[in-house]
Each structure stands twice: as C-alpha cells, then as structure tokens.
Amino acid sequence: MNFKHNDIDSDDMDVPLGAASGLAAGLVGAAVMTGFQALLARVKITSGVSGAPSTEKAANRLARLAGQSIPRGQRGAAGEAIHYAVGSLVGGVYGAMAEVQPRVTMGQGTAFGVAAATVVDETLVPAFRLGDPVWRAPAQSHPYSYVSHIVFGATTEVARQLFRRFFSRVKAGAAAVQQSPTRPMLRTQAPAPDAPRSLILAFLLGATAGPRTSAPLAVVSAAARLGWINLKGSPLAFLGTTQAVAVTAPMAIGELVVDKLPDTPDRTMPVGVGARVLSGAVSGAAVAGGRSWQGALAGAAGSIVATYVGHAIRTRVSRALGQDWPVAAAEDLLAFGGATMVCLASVAPDRSSDTHWAT
C-alpha cells in the first residue's frame, strides 16, 4: 500500500498544521462518537458499565485536585467536557503523527480508532481507577468500546483531511498577504462563484455569524478594503469602502460588549436569527465574488446551522462551568478568528491558476 500526503494541497510535512487539524478533527470525531452511542442506546445497546461514566469520574478528580467540587447537576456536562477534551487531544497527536508517518492513517482512520480504544478505554481508564480492570469489566463493554472508537477514528480522519486542506489554504493565503500586504490581489482565473470551493468558503464564513452576527460582515468588509477580496463592479462593492469599515467595525466591537450583558436576548429569537441569516448571506455572497446567489444561500445556511448548534453548546458548557464569560470569550475568538481564516483561505493562490499582485 502506498501512503502519500494526497489529502492536502501541499506535500510538505507540517507538524504544527497537522496537530491543529487533528485537534479540530478530534472534536468532530468525539461529537459523532457521542451521537453514535446515543443511537445504540435507543436500541438498548450499551456498554453494560454501571455507575458514573469514567469521564465524570475524571472531571471530579480534576476538580478535587484544584480544590473545587462539581455540583451533582453539572457532573454530566463536566464529563462531556472531558470527553471532548480527550478526543481533541488524541486527535491532535494523531494529526501530528500523520505528518511524520502517513501510515498511521491506514484503514482511513480505523486503525487509529482501534489504537485509541486500546490505549484510553482498555489501559488508561483502569490504570487510573476510573473504571473496572479489563477482566472485571462487562464482556460487552469491550466490543462496544472498540466499535465506538472505530467510528471516532474514521470520522476524525475524514475531518482531519478537510481541516488540513483548509488550514493549508489559510497558511498559503497568509503568506500571500505578507508578501504584499498593501496591494490588492487579482486572479486571472478565479474560481467560479458556484464552484464547490467558493460555496464551502461561503458556508464557513456565514457560520461565523452564528456566535457573533457582525463577525463575517466586519471581517469581509476589512478584507475587501485591504484588497484580499475583489468586489469591484459587483453589487457588494460598497463593502470595500472606508465608510463600510467605519460602520461594521464599531458594530463588531459593540456586539462583543453587548453579548456579555445578562439581559441580552437569546440568539435563537426570530430577530437574532434573521440578523444572522442576513449577515451570513451578504458575507457569503461577498467571499464568492459579490454576485453569487449560491454563495448567499450557502452563507445563510451556515449562519442557521451555527446559530442553533452554537447556542446549544454554549448553554451546556456554561452550565458545566458555572459561568458564561469563558465560553463567550471563546466564541469571540472563534467567530472573528474563523472569519479571518476564511478570508485568508480565499486569497490562497490556486496551483492551476495564475495569480499576480496589481500595481
């Protein structure tokens, strides 16, 4: 079997980039694994393990080490936080190893899943007395663990490849901007507005409106003003003006403050959803060239998904932590950092097309 870095835009080994891709992919893998186990539970298939899950025990132990205690009503959410943290860390190690030795991805991540089950569930959990020893655990717990982690591994591998491509483009876009940060970039063969890559970027940019309504508008406006995105002659050309930046930047700063206030309305209220859909649609169309109704639809779709998913995650994690501001701060970073990354990815030159800087 011939293993190559055929899942990325660049054949160069990049361990930090691989680790970052794995960290993000591990979160996706952990989420899919949780959903898979929920489906099994519906048909009465469980691990057979009684008592609190090992993740809750780990959360309680960490809290005690910090001199704290987790209220009984928050232990489930705290256990989930441990589950996602471990999934992300394991994914990060996997992503870094995939850069050094691509053979670890054999079986499209299933071998990684088997290894994760062996190391975590079958070794570390009993070793740290977070669960029964292997010989005392219910018989069905072992196949349950391995099947669940195979799902985790396969999903993580698919997500790793996607994140690796995206982060590679972000890195290439950042390099292009650094080479000539003050001159607009023009493509002689830009991707079609309805090309899959353009629509994916539109969806991702729209998704940043979920946590912060103004994030994609503020960032895409600044990107257009800097020349990263060419909107000249399009209906959205106004986004690249100084006046637009002067409006969207204060909006973004104001939202950062308002979001932390206790009486701020829920983002899932009709007004909040509508504002996010509009922001996602406009910014999605902009990153796709300014004339794409498909890009607008993709951006709107991304905003809707991120609004409801993000609201559910923030609510649950805030309850687990007992405070909201750390989650809100993480959302700030995700929204504005994510929007910036999408815009940088849109600047990345294509291997198959010529790109030059305007004089």
C-alpha positions in Angstrom: 0.0 0.0 0.0 1.4 3.4 -1.0 0.9 6.1 1.6 1.1 9.7 0.4 0.1 13.2 1.6 -2.6 13.1 -1.1 -5.2 14.6 1.1 -3.7 18.1 1.3 -2.8 20.9 -1.1 0.9 20.7 -0.2 3.1 17.7 0.0 5.3 19.4 2.6 5.3 18.0 6.1 4.0 20.5 8.6 3.6 19.1 12.1 2.0 22.2 13.7 -0.5 22.3 10.9 -1.2 18.6 11.3 -1.6 18.9 15.0 -4.0 21.8 14.6 -6.0 19.8 12.1 -6.1 16.9 14.4 -7.2 18.9 17.4 -10.2 20.2 15.4 -10.9 16.9 13.9 -10.8 15.2 17.3 -13.7 17.4 18.4 -15.7 16.3 15.4 -14.9 12.7 16.0 -15.9 12.9 19.6 -19.2 14.5 18.7 -20.0 11.8 16.1 -19.0 9.1 18.6 -21.4 10.6 21.1 -24.2 10.6 18.6 -23.4 7.0 17.6 -23.6 5.8 21.2 -26.9 7.7 21.6 -28.3 5.8 18.6 -27.1 2.5 20.1 -28.8 3.4 23.4 -32.1 3.8 21.6 -32.0 0.1 20.6 -30.9 -0.9 24.1 -27.2 -1.5 23.2 -24.9 -0.1 26.0 -21.5 -0.8 27.4 -23.1 -2.5 30.4 -21.0 -0.5 32.8 -22.8 0.7 35.9 -22.3 3.8 37.9 -20.9 7.1 36.7 -19.0 7.2 33.4 -15.2 7.4 33.5 -15.3 10.9 32.1 -17.4 12.1 35.0 -15.0 10.4 37.5 -12.1 12.1 35.7 -13.8 15.5 35.9 -14.5 15.0 39.7 -10.9 14.0 40.3 -9.5 17.1 38.4 -11.9 19.3 40.4 -10.7 17.9 43.7 -7.1 18.4 42.7 -8.0 22.0 42.1 -9.7 22.2 45.5 -13.1 22.5 43.9 -16.2 20.3 43.7 -18.6 19.9 40.8 -22.3 20.2 41.8 -24.2 17.0 41.1 -26.4 18.6 38.4 -23.3 19.7 36.5 -21.3 16.5 36.5 -22.8 15.1 33.3 -21.8 18.2 31.4 -18.4 18.2 33.0 -17.9 14.6 32.0 -18.8 15.6 28.4 -16.2 18.4 28.5 -13.6 15.8 29.5 -14.8 13.5 26.6 -14.4 16.3 24.1 -11.1 17.5 25.5 -9.6 14.0 25.4 -11.0 13.5 21.9 -9.4 16.7 20.7 -6.0 16.0 22.4 -5.9 12.4 21.0 -6.8 13.8 17.6 -4.0 16.4 17.8 -1.5 13.7 18.5 -2.9 11.7 15.6 -2.7 14.7 13.3 0.9 15.4 14.2 1.9 11.8 13.7 0.1 11.7 10.3 2.5 14.4 9.1 5.6 12.4 10.2 4.4 8.9 9.3 1.3 8.8 7.0 0.9 5.1 7.7 -0.9 5.9 10.9 -3.9 6.8 8.8 -4.2 3.3 7.4 -7.7 2.0 7.1 -9.0 5.5 6.8 -8.6 6.1 10.5 -10.0 2.8 11.7 -6.6 1.6 12.9 -6.3 4.8 14.8 -9.7 4.2 16.4 -8.6 0.7 17.5 -5.4 2.1 19.0 -7.4 4.9 20.8 -9.8 2.3 22.3 -6.8 0.1 23.4 -4.8 3.0 25.0 -7.7 5.0 26.5 -10.5 2.7 27.5 -8.6 -0.6 27.9 -5.5 0.8 29.5 -5.6 4.3 30.9 -9.1 4.2 32.4 -8.5 1.1 34.6 -4.9 2.2 35.3 -6.2 5.5 36.8 -9.0 3.6 38.5 -11.6 5.4 36.6 -13.2 2.1 35.6 -13.0 -1.6 36.3 -10.0 -3.6 35.3 -10.3 -5.3 31.9 -11.0 -8.7 33.4 -13.8 -7.3 35.6 -15.5 -5.1 33.1 -18.7 -6.4 31.5 -17.9 -8.5 28.5 -20.0 -6.3 26.1 -18.0 -3.2 27.2 -15.0 -4.2 25.1 -16.6 -4.6 21.6 -18.8 -1.6 22.5 -15.7 0.5 23.1 -13.8 -0.7 20.0 -16.8 -0.2 17.7 -17.4 3.3 19.1 -13.8 4.2 18.7 -13.6 2.9 15.2 -16.4 5.4 14.4 -14.4 8.0 16.2 -11.2 7.2 14.3 -12.9 7.1 10.8 -14.7 10.4 11.4 -11.6 12.0 12.8 -9.6 11.0 9.7 -12.2 12.4 7.3 -12.4 15.7 9.3 -8.6 15.8 9.6 -8.2 15.7 5.8 -10.8 18.5 5.4 -9.2 20.7 8.2 -5.8 20.0 6.7 -6.8 21.3 3.3 -8.5 24.4 4.9 -5.6 25.2 7.2 -3.2 24.8 4.3 -5.1 27.3 2.3 -5.2 29.7 5.3 -1.4 29.4 5.6 -0.9 30.0 1.9 -3.3 33.0 1.9 -1.4 34.5 4.9 1.9 34.0 3.1 0.5 35.8 0.0 -0.8 38.7 2.1 2.6 39.0 3.9 4.4 39.2 0.6 2.5 42.3 -0.5 0.0 43.4 2.2 -0.8 46.8 0.8 -1.7 45.9 -2.8 -4.9 44.2 -4.0 -4.7 40.7 -5.3 -6.2 39.9 -8.7 -6.7 36.4 -10.0 -6.5 35.8 -13.7 -8.6 32.6 -13.3 -10.7 33.0 -10.2 -12.9 30.0 -9.2 -16.5 30.2 -10.4 -18.8 31.8 -7.9 -20.8 28.5 -7.7 -17.7 26.3 -7.6 -17.6 23.9 -4.6 -14.7 25.7 -3.0 -16.4 29.1 -3.2 -19.6 27.7 -1.7 -17.7 25.9 1.1 -15.9 29.1 2.0 -19.2 31.0 1.8 -20.8 28.4 4.2 -17.9 28.7 6.6 -17.9 32.5 6.6 -21.6 32.5 7.1 -21.2 30.1 10.0 -19.2 32.7 11.9 -22.4 34.8 12.1 -23.8 32.2 14.5 -21.7 33.2 17.5 -21.4 36.9 16.5 -23.7 38.5 14.0 -21.3 41.1 12.9 -18.2 39.0 12.6 -18.4 37.9 8.9 -19.5 41.4 7.8 -16.8 43.2 9.7 -14.1 40.9 8.5 -15.2 40.6 4.9 -15.5 44.4 4.7 -12.0 44.8 6.0 -10.7 42.1 3.7 -12.3 43.8 0.7 -10.9 47.2 1.8 -7.4 45.6 2.0 -7.8 44.1 -1.4 -8.0 40.5 -0.3 -11.4 40.1 -1.9 -12.2 41.7 -5.2 -15.7 43.1 -5.2 -15.2 45.8 -7.8 -18.1 46.2 -10.1 -20.3 43.9 -8.0 -23.5 44.8 -6.1 -21.5 44.4 -2.9 -18.6 46.7 -3.9 -19.7 49.1 -1.1 -18.3 46.6 1.4 -14.8 47.5 0.4 -15.2 51.2 1.1 -13.8 53.1 4.1 -17.3 54.0 5.1 -18.4 50.4 5.3 -15.4 49.6 7.5 -16.3 52.6 9.7 -19.8 51.1 10.2 -19.0 47.4 10.6 -16.0 47.7 12.9 -17.9 49.6 15.6 -20.8 47.2 15.2 -18.4 44.3 15.9 -16.9 46.0 18.9 -20.3 46.8 20.3 -21.5 43.2 19.9 -18.5 42.0 21.8 -19.7 44.1 24.8 -23.4 43.5 24.4 -23.0 39.8 24.2 -21.7 39.7 27.8 -24.6 41.5 29.3 -27.0 39.4 31.3 -30.2 40.8 29.7 -29.0 40.3 26.1 -31.8 38.4 24.2 -31.3 34.8 23.0 -29.7 34.4 19.6 -32.4 31.9 18.7 -35.1 34.6 18.9 -36.5 35.5 15.5 -34.8 38.8 15.3 -31.5 37.3 16.2 -31.8 34.5 13.7 -32.9 36.9 11.0 -30.0 39.2 11.6 -27.5 36.3 11.4 -29.1 35.0 8.2 -28.7 38.4 6.6 -25.2 38.8 7.7 -24.3 35.3 6.6 -26.0 35.7 3.2 -24.2 39.0 2.4 -20.8 37.9 3.6 -21.2 34.5 1.8 -22.0 36.3 -1.5 -19.1 38.6 -0.9 -16.4 35.9 -0.4 -17.8 34.2 -3.5 -17.2 37.3 -5.6 -20.1 39.6 -4.9 -22.5 38.3 -7.5 -23.3 34.8 -6.4 -26.8 34.0 -5.1 -25.5 30.5 -4.5 -22.9 32.0 -2.2 -25.6 33.9 -0.4 -27.6 30.8 0.2 -24.5 28.9 1.4 -23.7 31.7 3.8 -27.3 31.9 5.1 -27.3 28.1 5.6 -24.0 28.3 7.5 -25.4 31.0 9.8 -28.5 29.0 10.6 -26.6 25.8 11.5 -24.0 27.7 13.6 -26.7 29.7 15.4 -28.6 26.7 16.8 -25.6 24.4 17.3 -23.6 27.2 18.9 -26.4 28.1 21.2 -26.8 24.5 22.4 -23.1 24.1 23.0 -22.7 27.5 24.8 -25.7 26.8 27.1 -24.5 23.3 28.1 -20.8 24.3 28.6 -21.7 27.4 30.5 -23.8 25.3 32.9 -21.0 22.9 33.3 -18.5 25.7 34.2 -21.0 27.6 36.3 -20.1 30.8 34.5 -20.7 32.1 31.0 -17.8 34.6 30.2 -15.1 32.0 29.4 -17.4 30.4 26.8 -18.4 33.8 25.5 -14.7 34.8 25.1 -14.0 31.5 23.2 -16.9 32.3 20.9 -15.4 35.8 20.2 -12.2 34.2 19.2 -13.9 31.5 17.1 -16.1 34.0 15.3 -13.6 36.7 14.4 -10.6 34.4 14.1 -12.6 31.9 12.0 -13.9 34.7 9.7 -10.4 36.0 9.2 -9.1 32.5 8.4 -11.9 32.0 5.7 -11.0 35.3 4.1 -7.3 34.3 4.1 -8.2 30.9 2.6 -10.0 32.8 -0.2 -6.7 34.6 -1.0 -4.6 31.4 -1.4 -3.4 31.0 -5.0 -4.5 28.0 -6.9 -1.9 25.7 -8.3 -3.8 25.6 -11.6 -4.2 29.3 -12.0 -2.0 32.3 -12.2 -2.2 34.9 -9.5 -0.5 38.3 -9.5 -0.5 41.5 -7.5 -1.9 44.6 -9.0 0.5 47.5 -9.5 
